[in-house]
Amino acid sequence: MPITPATEADLAEMQVQLGRPMRDVLGIAARCVCGKPMVVQTSPRLSHGEPFPTFYYLTHPNTSALLSGLEAEGYMVKLQEMLEADPELRAKYSLAHESYLAERELIDQVAEVEGISAGGMPTRVKCLHALAAHSLAKGPGINPIGDLALAEMGFNPSRCSCKAAI
């Protein structure tokens, strides 16, 4: 999926979504069908020098809340068990990790986060928000754990996710 430049309206919307100004935005990596930002692509090193390994950052409040609910219900444990039991899932998850790193390194190589992607990849399920953000940014089939989390929460890309219920 193509990254689109962030407009002033996008930056203002994401500030409302997150409750803080945006930093070092490279572009919008995923949008709701209504056009509002869902995932931002952020520079691997922030302008003040801090490394920032989360290349794809979920900004969308309703999606974030639903993923938080899955985490609270223990869905990450289920996904971790699936990952440990399924060699094919592990292989695909490892490829997602490698893809994430390669894409981020095309923007900037940051020694402090070398080999570190997001969400626990490639061996753990640590943050559904980061994994779903990667799935939303790249589309289905790239990050299998992010895809499973989005499916579990009932995400439908053809329906606006900005309303209270997805």
DSSP file (Angstrom, degrees, kcal/mol; ACC not computed):
  #  RESIDUE AA STRUCTURE BP1 BP2  ACC     N-H-->O    O-->H-N    N-H-->O    O-->H-N    TCO  KAPPA ALPHA  PHI   PSI    X-CA   Y-CA   Z-CA
    1    1 A M              0   0    0      0, 0.0     2,-0.2     0, 0.0   138,-0.0   0.000 360.0 360.0 360.0 137.7    0.0    0.0    0.0
    2    2 A P        -     0   0    0      0, 0.0     2,-0.4     0, 0.0    26,-0.0  -0.447 360.0-126.6 -76.1 142.8    1.4    3.4   -0.9
    3    3 A I        -     0   0    0     -2,-0.2    26,-0.2    24,-0.0    37,-0.0  -0.721  27.2-154.7 -81.4 132.9    2.4    5.9    1.8
    4    4 A T  B     -A   28   0A   0     24,-2.4    24,-3.5    -2,-0.4    26,-0.1  -0.857  24.1 -98.7-110.0 147.8    0.7    9.2    1.2
    5    5 A P        -     0   0    0      0, 0.0     2,-0.5     0, 0.0    22,-0.2  -0.302  39.5-114.6 -60.1 145.6    2.0   12.6    2.4
    6    6 A A        -     0   0    0     20,-0.2     2,-0.1    19,-0.1    19,-0.0  -0.720  30.3-150.7 -83.0 127.1    0.5   13.8    5.7
    7    7 A T     >  -     0   0    0     -2,-0.5     4,-2.5     1,-0.1     5,-0.2  -0.402  31.1-103.5 -86.3 170.2   -1.5   17.0    5.2
    8    8 A E  H  > S+     0   0    0      1,-0.2     4,-2.3     2,-0.2     5,-0.2   0.883 126.3  53.7 -60.1 -37.3   -2.0   19.7    7.8
    9    9 A A  H  > S+     0   0    0      2,-0.2     4,-2.5     1,-0.2    -1,-0.2   0.887 107.6  50.5 -65.1 -38.4   -5.5   18.2    8.3
   10   10 A D  H  > S+     0   0    0      2,-0.2     4,-2.8     1,-0.2     5,-0.2   0.935 110.5  48.5 -62.5 -46.6   -4.0   14.8    8.8
   11   11 A L  H  X S+     0   0    0     -4,-2.5     4,-1.8     1,-0.2    -2,-0.2   0.897 112.5  48.5 -62.1 -40.3   -1.6   16.1   11.4
   12   12 A A  H  X S+     0   0    0     -4,-2.3     4,-1.8     2,-0.2    -1,-0.2   0.910 112.0  49.4 -65.4 -42.3   -4.5   17.9   13.2
   13   13 A E  H  X S+     0   0    0     -4,-2.5     4,-2.7     1,-0.2    -2,-0.2   0.919 111.0  49.1 -63.3 -43.9   -6.6   14.8   13.1
   14   14 A M  H  X S+     0   0    0     -4,-2.8     4,-2.7     2,-0.2     6,-0.3   0.839 106.9  56.0 -67.0 -31.6   -3.8   12.6   14.5
   15   15 A Q  H  X>S+     0   0    0     -4,-1.8     4,-2.2    -5,-0.2     5,-0.7   0.910 110.9  44.7 -64.1 -40.8   -3.2   15.2   17.3
   16   16 A V  H  <5S+     0   0    0     -4,-1.8    -2,-0.2     2,-0.2    -1,-0.2   0.925 113.5  51.1 -65.2 -44.8   -6.9   14.8   18.2
   17   17 A Q  H  <5S+     0   0    0     -4,-2.7    -2,-0.2     1,-0.2    -1,-0.2   0.910 124.2  26.9 -59.4 -44.5   -6.6   11.0   17.9
   18   18 A L  H  <5S-     0   0    0     -4,-2.7    -1,-0.2     2,-0.3    -2,-0.2   0.630 100.0-125.4 -97.4 -16.0   -3.5   10.7   20.2
   19   19 A G  T  <5S+     0   0    0     -4,-2.2    -3,-0.2    -5,-0.3    -4,-0.1   0.725  82.4  73.7  76.7  20.9   -4.0   13.8   22.3
   20   20 A R  S   <S-     0   0    0     -5,-0.7    -2,-0.3    -6,-0.3    -1,-0.2  -0.983  90.9 -86.1-157.6 157.1   -0.5   15.2   21.5
   21   21 A P        -     0   0    0      0, 0.0     2,-0.2     0, 0.0    -9,-0.1  -0.336  49.3-110.3 -64.9 149.9    1.3   16.8   18.5
   22   22 A M        -     0   0    0    -11,-0.2     2,-0.4     3,-0.0     3,-0.1  -0.522  29.5-149.3 -80.5 148.6    2.7   14.4   16.0
   23   23 A R        -     0   0    0     -2,-0.2    20,-0.2     1,-0.1    23,-0.0  -0.971  62.9 -15.7-122.6 134.6    6.5   14.0   15.7
   24   24 A D  S    S-     0   0    0     -2,-0.4    19,-2.4     1,-0.2     2,-0.3   0.812  74.1-173.4  50.4  46.5    8.6   13.3   12.6
   25   25 A V  E     - B   0  42A   0     17,-0.2    17,-0.2     1,-0.2    -1,-0.2  -0.557  17.9-175.9 -73.0 127.9    5.8   12.0   10.4
   26   26 A L  E     -     0   0A   0     15,-3.3     2,-0.3     1,-0.4    16,-0.2   0.748  61.6 -58.5 -91.1 -30.7    7.0   10.5    7.1
   27   27 A G  E     - B   0  41A   0     14,-1.3    14,-3.0   -22,-0.2     2,-0.6  -0.965  59.0 -68.2 170.1 177.7    3.5    9.9    5.8
   28   28 A I  E     -AB   4  40A   0    -24,-3.5   -24,-2.4    -2,-0.3    12,-0.2  -0.850  36.8-176.1 -95.0 121.1    0.2    8.2    6.3
   29   29 A A  E     +     0   0A   0     10,-2.2     2,-0.3    -2,-0.6    11,-0.2   0.692  69.0  12.5 -92.7 -22.1    0.6    4.5    5.9
   30   30 A A  E     - B   0  39A   0      9,-1.5     8,-3.0   -26,-0.1     9,-2.0  -0.976  63.7-165.1-156.1 143.1   -3.1    3.5    6.2
   31   31 A R  E     - B   0  37A   0     -2,-0.3     5,-0.1     6,-0.3     2,-0.1  -0.928  27.9-109.9-126.8 151.6   -6.4    5.4    6.2
   32   32 A C    >   -     0   0    0      4,-3.0     3,-2.3    -2,-0.3   128,-0.1  -0.378  43.9-103.5 -65.6 157.5   -9.9    4.5    7.2
   33   33 A V  T 3  S+     0   0    0    126,-0.3   127,-0.1     1,-0.3    -1,-0.1   0.772 124.8  61.0 -57.5 -25.0  -12.2    4.2    4.2
   34   34 A C  T 3  S-     0   0    0      2,-0.1    -1,-0.3   125,-0.1   126,-0.0   0.574 122.4-106.8 -78.9  -9.1  -13.6    7.6    5.2
   35   35 A G  S <  S+     0   0    0     -3,-2.3    -2,-0.1     1,-0.4     3,-0.1   0.237  75.4 132.2 105.7 -12.7  -10.1    9.1    4.6
   36   36 A K        -     0   0    0      1,-0.1    -4,-3.0    -5,-0.1    -1,-0.4  -0.417  65.7 -96.0 -72.4 148.8   -9.0    9.7    8.2
   37   37 A P  E     +B   31   0A   0      0, 0.0    -6,-0.3     0, 0.0    -1,-0.1  -0.342  43.5 167.7 -63.5 142.0   -5.5    8.5    9.2
   38   38 A M  E     +     0   0A   0     -8,-3.0    21,-3.2     1,-0.4    22,-1.4   0.621  69.6  24.4-116.3 -40.5   -5.2    5.1   10.9
   39   39 A V  E     -BC  30  58A   0     -9,-2.0   -10,-2.2    19,-0.2    -9,-1.5  -0.995  65.6-158.3-134.6 132.6   -1.5    4.4   10.8
   40   40 A V  E     -BC  28  57A   0     17,-2.6    17,-2.8    -2,-0.4     2,-0.6  -0.850  15.5-135.6-107.4 145.0    1.4    6.9   10.5
   41   41 A Q  E     -BC  27  56A   0    -14,-3.0   -15,-3.3    -2,-0.4   -14,-1.3  -0.904  29.4-162.8 -97.5 125.5    4.9    6.1    9.3
   42   42 A T  E     -B   25   0A   0     13,-2.2   -17,-0.2    -2,-0.6   -18,-0.1  -0.840  25.0 -98.0-115.5 145.8    7.4    7.7   11.6
   43   43 A S        -     0   0    0    -19,-2.4    11,-0.1    -2,-0.3     3,-0.1  -0.304  27.8-129.1 -57.7 138.4   11.1    8.4   11.1
   44   44 A P  S    S+     0   0    0      0, 0.0     8,-3.6     0, 0.0     2,-0.4   0.715 101.2  38.9 -64.9 -19.8   13.3    5.7   12.7
   45   45 A R  B    S-D   51   0B   0      6,-0.3     5,-0.1   -21,-0.1    -2,-0.1  -0.982  90.1-132.4-131.1 122.4   15.2    8.5   14.4
   46   46 A L    >   -     0   0    0      4,-3.1     3,-2.7    -2,-0.4     6,-0.0  -0.282  29.9-104.3 -70.1 158.9   13.3   11.4   15.8
   47   47 A S  T 3  S+     0   0    0      1,-0.3    -1,-0.1     2,-0.1   -24,-0.0   0.733 121.0  56.4 -60.6 -24.3   14.5   14.9   15.1
   48   48 A H  T 3  S-     0   0    0      2,-0.1    -1,-0.3     1,-0.0    -2,-0.1   0.393 125.2-100.0 -88.9   4.6   15.9   15.4   18.6
   49   49 A G  S <  S+     0   0    0     -3,-2.7    -2,-0.1     1,-0.3    -1,-0.0   0.209  76.3 136.7 105.8 -15.3   18.1   12.2   18.1
   50   50 A E        -     0   0    0     -5,-0.1    -4,-3.1     1,-0.1    -1,-0.3  -0.452  56.4-119.3 -69.5 132.5   16.1    9.6   19.9
   51   51 A P  B     -D   45   0B   0      0, 0.0    -6,-0.3     0, 0.0    -1,-0.1  -0.472  26.0-167.2 -67.4 143.5   15.8    6.2   18.1
   52   52 A F        -     0   0    0     -8,-3.6   -10,-0.1    -2,-0.1    61,-0.0  -0.820   9.9-179.5-135.5  94.0   12.2    5.3   17.4
   53   53 A P        +     0   0    0      0, 0.0     2,-1.8     0, 0.0     3,-0.2   0.699  59.4  93.5 -71.1 -18.5   11.8    1.7   16.3
   54   54 A T        +     0   0    0      1,-0.2   -12,-0.2   -11,-0.1    64,-0.1  -0.554  47.8 171.3 -80.7  87.5    8.0    1.8   15.8
   55   55 A F  S    S+     0   0    0     -2,-1.8   -13,-2.2     1,-0.2     2,-0.5   0.841  70.8  44.0 -66.8 -36.9    8.0    2.6   12.1
   56   56 A Y  E    S-C   41   0A   0    -15,-0.2     2,-0.5    -3,-0.2   -15,-0.2  -0.962  76.7-172.3-113.4 120.5    4.3    2.0   11.8
   57   57 A Y  E     -C   40   0A   0    -17,-2.8   -17,-2.6    -2,-0.5     2,-0.4  -0.954  20.7-132.3-121.9 123.2    2.3    3.6   14.6
   58   58 A L  E     +C   39   0A   0     -2,-0.5   -19,-0.2   -19,-0.2    75,-0.1  -0.585  30.4 167.0 -73.9 125.1   -1.4    3.1   15.1
   59   59 A T        +     0   0    0    -21,-3.2   -20,-0.2    -2,-0.4    -1,-0.2   0.563  39.5 109.1-110.6 -15.2   -3.2    6.5   15.7
   60   60 A H     >  -     0   0    0    -22,-1.4     4,-2.4     1,-0.1     5,-0.2  -0.518  55.3-155.2 -76.0 116.2   -6.8    5.4   15.3
   61   61 A P  H  > S+     0   0    0      0, 0.0     4,-2.5     0, 0.0     5,-0.2   0.867  88.3  47.1 -63.9 -41.3   -8.6    5.5   18.7
   62   62 A N  H  > S+     0   0    0      2,-0.2     4,-2.2     1,-0.2     5,-0.2   0.920 115.2  45.8 -69.4 -41.6  -11.4    3.0   18.0
   63   63 A T  H  > S+     0   0    0      2,-0.2     4,-2.2     1,-0.2    -1,-0.2   0.918 113.6  50.8 -63.8 -42.5   -9.1    0.4   16.5
   64   64 A S  H  X S+     0   0    0     -4,-2.4     4,-2.4     1,-0.2    -2,-0.2   0.905 109.2  50.7 -60.7 -43.0   -6.7    1.0   19.3
   65   65 A A  H  X S+     0   0    0     -4,-2.5     4,-2.1     2,-0.2    -1,-0.2   0.906 110.2  49.1 -64.3 -41.4   -9.4    0.5   21.9
   66   66 A L  H  X S+     0   0    0     -4,-2.2     4,-1.9     2,-0.2    -1,-0.2   0.894 111.6  48.9 -66.0 -38.8  -10.6   -2.8   20.3
   67   67 A L  H  X S+     0   0    0     -4,-2.2     4,-2.4     2,-0.2    -2,-0.2   0.889 108.6  53.7 -67.0 -38.1   -7.0   -4.1   20.2
   68   68 A S  H  X S+     0   0    0     -4,-2.4     4,-2.6     1,-0.2    -2,-0.2   0.895 107.0  53.0 -60.9 -39.3   -6.6   -3.1   23.9
   69   69 A G  H  X S+     0   0    0     -4,-2.1     4,-1.8     2,-0.2    -2,-0.2   0.907 108.1  49.5 -62.3 -42.1   -9.7   -5.1   24.6
   70   70 A L  H  <>S+     0   0    0     -4,-1.9     5,-2.5     2,-0.2     4,-0.4   0.912 111.1  49.9 -62.9 -41.7   -8.2   -8.2   22.9
   71   71 A E  H ><5S+     0   0    0     -4,-2.4     3,-1.4     1,-0.2    -2,-0.2   0.927 110.0  50.3 -61.9 -44.0   -5.0   -7.7   24.8
   72   72 A A  H 3<5S+     0   0    0     -4,-2.6    -1,-0.2     1,-0.3    -2,-0.2   0.822 107.1  55.2 -64.0 -31.5   -6.9   -7.5   28.1
   73   73 A E  T 3<5S-     0   0    0     -4,-1.8    -1,-0.3    -5,-0.2    -2,-0.2   0.482 121.0-107.7 -80.7  -2.4   -8.9  -10.7   27.2
   74   74 A G  T X>5S+     0   0    0     -3,-1.4     4,-1.4    -4,-0.4     3,-0.6   0.664  72.7 141.3  88.4  17.0   -5.6  -12.6   26.8
   75   75 A Y  H 3>< +     0   0    0     -5,-2.5     4,-2.4     1,-0.2     5,-0.2   0.819  67.7  62.0 -64.4 -29.0   -5.7  -12.9   23.0
   76   76 A M  H 3> S+     0   0    0     -6,-0.3     4,-2.6     1,-0.2    -1,-0.2   0.884 100.8  53.5 -63.0 -36.9   -1.9  -12.3   22.8
   77   77 A V  H <> S+     0   0    0     -3,-0.6     4,-2.4     2,-0.2    -1,-0.2   0.925 108.9  49.0 -62.6 -44.1   -1.4  -15.5   24.8
   78   78 A K  H  X S+     0   0    0     -4,-1.4     4,-2.3     1,-0.2    -2,-0.2   0.927 112.5  47.7 -60.5 -45.1   -3.5  -17.4   22.3
   79   79 A L  H  X S+     0   0    0     -4,-2.4     4,-2.6     2,-0.2    -2,-0.2   0.890 110.2  52.2 -64.0 -39.4   -1.5  -16.0   19.4
   80   80 A Q  H  X S+     0   0    0     -4,-2.6     4,-2.3     2,-0.2    -1,-0.2   0.910 109.7  49.4 -62.8 -41.9    1.8  -16.8   21.1
   81   81 A E  H  X S+     0   0    0     -4,-2.4     4,-1.7     2,-0.2    -2,-0.2   0.905 111.3  49.4 -63.2 -41.4    0.6  -20.4   21.6
   82   82 A M  H  X S+     0   0    0     -4,-2.3     4,-1.4     1,-0.2    -2,-0.2   0.914 110.2  51.4 -62.1 -43.0   -0.4  -20.5   17.9
   83   83 A L  H  < S+     0   0    0     -4,-2.6     7,-0.3     1,-0.2     3,-0.2   0.902 110.9  47.2 -61.5 -43.1    3.0  -19.1   16.9
   84   84 A E  H  < S+     0   0    0     -4,-2.3    -1,-0.2     1,-0.2    -2,-0.2   0.818 116.3  44.3 -69.1 -30.5    4.9  -21.7   19.0
   85   85 A A  H  < S+     0   0    0     -4,-1.7    -1,-0.2    -5,-0.2    -2,-0.2   0.637 105.4  64.5 -89.6 -15.5    2.8  -24.6   17.6
   86   86 A D     X  -     0   0    0     -4,-1.4     4,-2.3    -3,-0.2     5,-0.2  -0.883  54.3-171.5-121.1 103.5    2.8  -23.7   13.9
   87   87 A P  H  > S+     0   0    0      0, 0.0     4,-2.2     0, 0.0    -1,-0.2   0.844  90.6  53.4 -60.7 -34.3    6.1  -23.7   12.0
   88   88 A E  H  > S+     0   0    0      2,-0.2     4,-2.3     1,-0.2     5,-0.2   0.915 109.1  48.2 -68.0 -42.0    4.4  -22.1    8.9
   89   89 A L  H  > S+     0   0    0      2,-0.2     4,-2.4     1,-0.2     5,-0.2   0.913 111.3  51.5 -62.4 -42.9    3.0  -19.2   11.0
   90   90 A R  H  X S+     0   0    0     -4,-2.3     4,-2.3    -7,-0.3    -2,-0.2   0.908 109.5  49.9 -59.7 -43.0    6.5  -18.7   12.6
   91   91 A A  H  X S+     0   0    0     -4,-2.2     4,-2.0     1,-0.2    -1,-0.2   0.917 112.2  46.6 -64.5 -43.4    8.1  -18.6    9.2
   92   92 A K  H  X S+     0   0    0     -4,-2.3     4,-2.0     2,-0.2    -1,-0.2   0.883 112.1  50.9 -66.0 -37.9    5.6  -16.0    7.9
   93   93 A Y  H  X S+     0   0    0     -4,-2.4     4,-2.0     2,-0.2    -2,-0.2   0.881 108.6  52.0 -66.7 -38.5    6.0  -13.9   11.1
   94   94 A S  H  X S+     0   0    0     -4,-2.3     4,-2.3     1,-0.2    -2,-0.2   0.892 108.3  51.0 -64.5 -39.9    9.8  -14.0   10.7
   95   95 A L  H  X S+     0   0    0     -4,-2.0     4,-2.6     2,-0.2    -2,-0.2   0.877 107.3  53.9 -63.6 -37.6    9.4  -12.8    7.1
   96   96 A A  H  X S+     0   0    0     -4,-2.0     4,-2.5     2,-0.2    -2,-0.2   0.917 108.7  49.7 -60.8 -43.2    7.2   -9.9    8.4
   97   97 A H  H  X S+     0   0    0     -4,-2.0     4,-2.4     2,-0.2    -2,-0.2   0.936 112.0  46.9 -59.6 -49.2   10.0   -9.0   10.8
   98   98 A E  H  X S+     0   0    0     -4,-2.3     4,-2.6     1,-0.2    -2,-0.2   0.895 112.5  50.0 -62.7 -41.1   12.6   -9.0    8.1
   99   99 A S  H  X S+     0   0    0     -4,-2.6     4,-2.5     2,-0.2     5,-0.2   0.915 109.9  51.0 -62.9 -44.1   10.3   -7.0    5.8
  100  100 A Y  H  X S+     0   0    0     -4,-2.5     4,-2.3     1,-0.2    -2,-0.2   0.932 112.8  45.8 -58.6 -48.4    9.7   -4.4    8.5
  101  101 A L  H  X S+     0   0    0     -4,-2.4     4,-2.7     1,-0.2    -2,-0.2   0.928 112.4  50.1 -62.9 -45.7   13.4   -4.0    9.2
  102  102 A A  H  X S+     0   0    0     -4,-2.6     4,-1.1     1,-0.2    -1,-0.2   0.907 112.3  47.1 -61.9 -42.2   14.4   -3.7    5.5
  103  103 A E  H  X S+     0   0    0     -4,-2.5     4,-0.7     1,-0.2     3,-0.4   0.920 113.5  47.5 -66.7 -43.1   11.7   -1.1    4.9
  104  104 A R  H >X S+     0   0    0     -4,-2.3     4,-2.1     1,-0.2     3,-1.1   0.899 108.5  55.5 -64.4 -39.7   12.7    1.0    7.9
  105  105 A E  H 3< S+     0   0    0     -4,-2.7    -1,-0.2     1,-0.3    -2,-0.2   0.728  96.1  65.2 -69.7 -20.7   16.4    0.7    7.0
  106  106 A L  H 3< S+     0   0    0     -4,-1.1    -1,-0.3    -3,-0.4    -2,-0.2   0.798 109.0  41.0 -66.6 -26.9   15.7    2.2    3.6
  107  107 A I  H << S-     0   0    0     -3,-1.1     2,-0.3    -4,-0.7    -2,-0.2   0.904 137.1 -21.6 -84.2 -48.3   14.7    5.4    5.4
  108  108 A D     <  -     0   0    0     -4,-2.1     2,-0.7     2,-0.0    -1,-0.3  -0.941  52.4-132.7-163.8 139.3   17.5    5.4    8.0
  109  109 A Q        -     0   0    0     -2,-0.3     2,-0.6    -3,-0.1    -4,-0.1  -0.883  26.6-173.3 -98.2 114.7   19.8    2.9    9.6
  110  110 A V    >   -     0   0    0     -2,-0.7     3,-1.6     1,-0.1     4,-0.3  -0.921  14.2-158.6-115.4 108.1   19.7    3.4   13.3
  111  111 A A  G >  S+     0   0    0     -2,-0.6     3,-1.3     1,-0.3    -1,-0.1   0.829  87.8  63.2 -57.0 -36.4   22.3    1.3   15.2
  112  112 A E  G 3  S+     0   0    0      1,-0.3    -1,-0.3     4,-0.0    -2,-0.0   0.742 114.2  32.4 -65.0 -22.3   20.5    1.5   18.5
  113  113 A V  G X  S+     0   0    0     -3,-1.6     3,-2.5   -61,-0.0    -1,-0.3   0.188  82.3 145.9-118.8  15.4   17.5   -0.4   17.1
  114  114 A E  T <  S+     0   0    0     -3,-1.3     3,-0.1    -4,-0.3    -3,-0.1  -0.319  77.6   9.1 -56.0 128.5   19.3   -2.6   14.6
  115  115 A G  T 3  S+     0   0    0      1,-0.2     2,-0.6   -18,-0.1    -1,-0.3   0.371 103.7 112.9  82.2  -4.9   17.4   -5.9   14.4
  116  116 A I    <   +     0   0    0     -3,-2.5    -1,-0.2     1,-0.1    -3,-0.0  -0.885  34.4 163.8-103.5 122.2   14.5   -4.7   16.5
  117  117 A S        -     0   0    0     -2,-0.6     2,-0.3     4,-0.5    -1,-0.1   0.486  40.0 -78.4-102.2-112.0   11.2   -4.4   14.7
  118  118 A A  S >  S+     0   0    0    -64,-0.1     3,-1.7     1,-0.0    -1,-0.1  -0.992  91.1  25.9-154.9 156.9    7.9   -4.1   16.6
  119  119 A G  T 3  S-     0   0    0     -2,-0.3     7,-3.1     1,-0.3     8,-1.0   0.599 122.9 -60.0  69.0  12.9    5.3   -5.9   18.5
  120  120 A G  T >> S-     0   0    0      1,-0.3     4,-2.6     5,-0.2     3,-1.1   0.344  85.6-168.9  96.7  -6.7    7.6   -8.7   19.6
  121  121 A M  T <4  +     0   0    0     -3,-1.7    -4,-0.5     1,-0.3    -1,-0.3  -0.265  54.9  22.1 -55.8 145.5    8.5   -9.9   16.1
  122  122 A P  T 34 S+     0   0    0      0, 0.0    -1,-0.3     0, 0.0   -28,-0.1  -0.989 137.5   9.6 -99.6   0.7   10.0  -12.3   15.2
  123  123 A T  T <4 S+     0   0    0     -3,-1.1     2,-0.3   -30,-0.1    -2,-0.2   0.616 115.4  50.4-117.7 -14.5    9.5  -14.7   18.1
  124  124 A R     <  -     0   0    0     -4,-2.6     2,-0.7   -41,-0.0    -1,-0.0  -0.842  63.6-134.4-126.3 160.3    6.9  -13.1   20.5
  125  125 A V        +     0   0    0     -2,-0.3    -5,-0.2     1,-0.1   -45,-0.1  -0.938  46.5 145.4-110.9 104.7    3.5  -11.5   20.4
  126  126 A K        +     0   0    0     -7,-3.1     2,-0.3    -2,-0.7    -6,-0.2   0.732  61.1  22.4-115.7 -32.1    4.0   -8.4   22.5
  127  127 A C     >  -     0   0    0     -8,-1.0     4,-1.9     1,-0.1    -1,-0.2  -0.859  48.4-169.3-148.3 105.7    1.9   -5.5   21.2
  128  128 A L  H  > S+     0   0    0     -2,-0.3     4,-2.9     1,-0.2     5,-0.3   0.819  89.7  62.5 -63.8 -30.1   -1.2   -6.1   19.0
  129  129 A H  H  > S+     0   0    0      1,-0.2     4,-2.1     2,-0.2    -1,-0.2   0.935 107.2  41.8 -61.4 -47.1   -1.3   -2.3   18.2
  130  130 A A  H  > S+     0   0    0     -3,-0.2     4,-1.9     2,-0.2    -1,-0.2   0.888 116.7  48.5 -67.8 -39.6    2.1   -2.4   16.5
  131  131 A L  H  X S+     0   0    0     -4,-1.9     4,-2.0     2,-0.2    15,-0.2   0.900 113.3  46.0 -70.1 -40.9    1.4   -5.7   14.7
  132  132 A A  H  X S+     0   0    0     -4,-2.9     4,-3.1     2,-0.2     5,-0.2   0.880 109.5  55.8 -68.0 -37.5   -2.0   -4.5   13.5
  133  133 A A  H  X S+     0   0    0     -4,-2.1     4,-2.4    -5,-0.3    -2,-0.2   0.916 107.8  49.0 -59.5 -42.5   -0.5   -1.2   12.4
  134  134 A H  H  X S+     0   0    0     -4,-1.9     4,-2.3     2,-0.2     5,-0.3   0.918 112.5  48.0 -62.5 -43.7    2.0   -3.1   10.3
  135  135 A S  H  X S+     0   0    0     -4,-2.0     4,-2.5     1,-0.2    -2,-0.2   0.918 112.5  48.1 -62.8 -44.2   -0.8   -5.2    8.7
  136  136 A L  H  < S+     0   0    0     -4,-3.1    -1,-0.2     1,-0.2    -2,-0.2   0.889 114.1  47.6 -64.5 -38.4   -2.9   -2.1    8.0
  137  137 A A  H  < S+     0   0    0     -4,-2.4    -2,-0.2    -5,-0.2    -1,-0.2   0.889 123.8  29.5 -69.9 -39.7    0.1   -0.4    6.4
  138  138 A K  H  < S-     0   0    0     -4,-2.3    -2,-0.2     1,-0.2    -1,-0.2   0.637 107.9-122.2 -99.8 -15.9    1.2   -3.2    4.2
  139  139 A G    ><  -     0   0    0     -4,-2.5     3,-1.1    -5,-0.3     4,-0.4  -0.138  48.8 -34.0  93.3 165.7   -2.1   -5.0    3.6
  140  140 A P  T 3  S+     0   0    0      0, 0.0    -4,-0.0     0, 0.0    -5,-0.0  -0.198 119.1  33.8 -60.0 146.1   -3.2   -8.6    4.3
  141  141 A G  T 3  S+     0   0    0      2,-0.2    -2,-0.0     3,-0.0    -6,-0.0   0.309  96.1  82.9  96.5  -8.3   -0.7  -11.4    4.0
  142  142 A I  S <  S+     0   0    0     -3,-1.1   -43,-0.1     1,-0.3    -7,-0.1   0.885  98.9  27.6 -93.6 -47.5    2.4   -9.5    5.2
  143  143 A N     >  -     0   0    0     -4,-0.4     4,-2.5     1,-0.1    -1,-0.3  -0.893  67.4-171.1-117.8 100.3    2.1   -9.8    9.0
  144  144 A P  H  > S+     0   0    0      0, 0.0     4,-2.1     0, 0.0    -1,-0.1   0.828  85.3  49.5 -64.6 -32.5    0.1  -12.9    9.9
  145  145 A I  H  > S+     0   0    0      2,-0.2     4,-2.2     1,-0.2     5,-0.2   0.918 112.1  47.9 -73.1 -42.6   -0.3  -12.1   13.6
  146  146 A G  H  > S+     0   0    0    -15,-0.2     4,-2.3     2,-0.2    -1,-0.2   0.901 111.4  52.1 -60.3 -41.1   -1.5   -8.5   12.8
  147  147 A D  H  X S+     0   0    0     -4,-2.5     4,-2.4     1,-0.2    -2,-0.2   0.912 109.1  49.4 -61.1 -43.5   -3.9  -10.0   10.3
  148  148 A L  H  X S+     0   0    0     -4,-2.1     4,-2.5     2,-0.2    -1,-0.2   0.897 110.4  50.4 -64.2 -40.3   -5.3  -12.4   12.9
  149  149 A A  H  X S+     0   0    0     -4,-2.2     4,-1.8     2,-0.2    -1,-0.2   0.920 111.0  48.4 -64.6 -43.1   -5.7   -9.6   15.4
  150  150 A L  H  <>S+     0   0    0     -4,-2.3     5,-2.7     1,-0.2     4,-0.4   0.905 112.8  48.4 -63.8 -40.8   -7.6   -7.5   12.9
  151  151 A A  H ><5S+     0   0    0     -4,-2.4     3,-1.1     1,-0.2    -2,-0.2   0.912 108.9  53.6 -64.5 -41.9   -9.8  -10.4   12.0
  152  152 A E  H 3<5S+     0   0    0     -4,-2.5    -1,-0.2     1,-0.3    -2,-0.2   0.854 109.0  48.4 -62.7 -35.6  -10.5  -11.2   15.6
  153  153 A M  T 3<5S-     0   0    0     -4,-1.8    -1,-0.3    -5,-0.2    -2,-0.2   0.504 117.9-113.5 -84.5  -2.6  -11.7   -7.6   16.3
  154  154 A G  T < 5 -     0   0    0     -3,-1.1    -3,-0.2    -4,-0.4    -2,-0.1   0.759  47.3-179.9  81.8  25.0  -13.9   -7.7   13.2
  155  155 A F      < -     0   0    0     -5,-2.7    -1,-0.2    -6,-0.2     6,-0.0  -0.384   7.7-172.7 -63.8 133.1  -12.0   -5.1   11.2
  156  156 A N    >   -     0   0    0      3,-0.2     3,-2.0    10,-0.2    -1,-0.0  -0.962  15.4-156.0-128.8 111.3  -13.6   -4.5    7.8
  157  157 A P  T 3  S+     0   0    0      0, 0.0  -124,-0.1     0, 0.0     4,-0.1   0.671  93.1  57.0 -65.4 -15.4  -11.6   -2.3    5.5
  158  158 A S  T 3  S+     0   0    0      2,-0.1     2,-0.4  -126,-0.1  -126,-0.0   0.398  98.1  72.4 -95.3   4.4  -14.7   -1.3    3.5
  159  159 A R  S <  S-     0   0    0     -3,-2.0  -126,-0.3     7,-0.1    -3,-0.2  -0.962  93.2-104.6-120.2 136.3  -16.5    0.0    6.6
  160  160 A C        -     0   0    0     -2,-0.4     3,-0.3     1,-0.2    -2,-0.1  -0.346  26.4-165.5 -58.4 130.0  -15.7    3.3    8.4
  161  161 A S        +     0   0    0      1,-0.2    -1,-0.2    -4,-0.1   -99,-0.1   0.342  69.6  88.3 -98.7   4.0  -13.9    2.5   11.6
  162  162 A C        +     0   0    0   -100,-0.1    -1,-0.2  -101,-0.1     2,-0.1   0.653  69.9  86.8 -81.1 -14.4  -14.3    5.9   13.1
  163  163 A K  S    S-     0   0    0     -3,-0.3  -101,-0.0     2,-0.2     0, 0.0  -0.415  98.0 -99.7 -81.1 163.7  -17.6    5.2   14.7
  164  164 A A  S    S+     0   0    0     -2,-0.1     2,-0.5     1,-0.1    -1,-0.1   0.831 108.1  49.2 -56.2 -38.1  -17.8    3.6   18.1
  165  165 A A              0   0    0      1,-0.1    -2,-0.2   -99,-0.0    -1,-0.1  -0.904 360.0 360.0-109.6 129.4  -18.3    0.1   16.8
  166  166 A I              0   0    0     -2,-0.5   -10,-0.2   -13,-0.1    -1,-0.1   0.419 360.0 360.0 -89.4 360.0  -16.2   -1.5   14.2
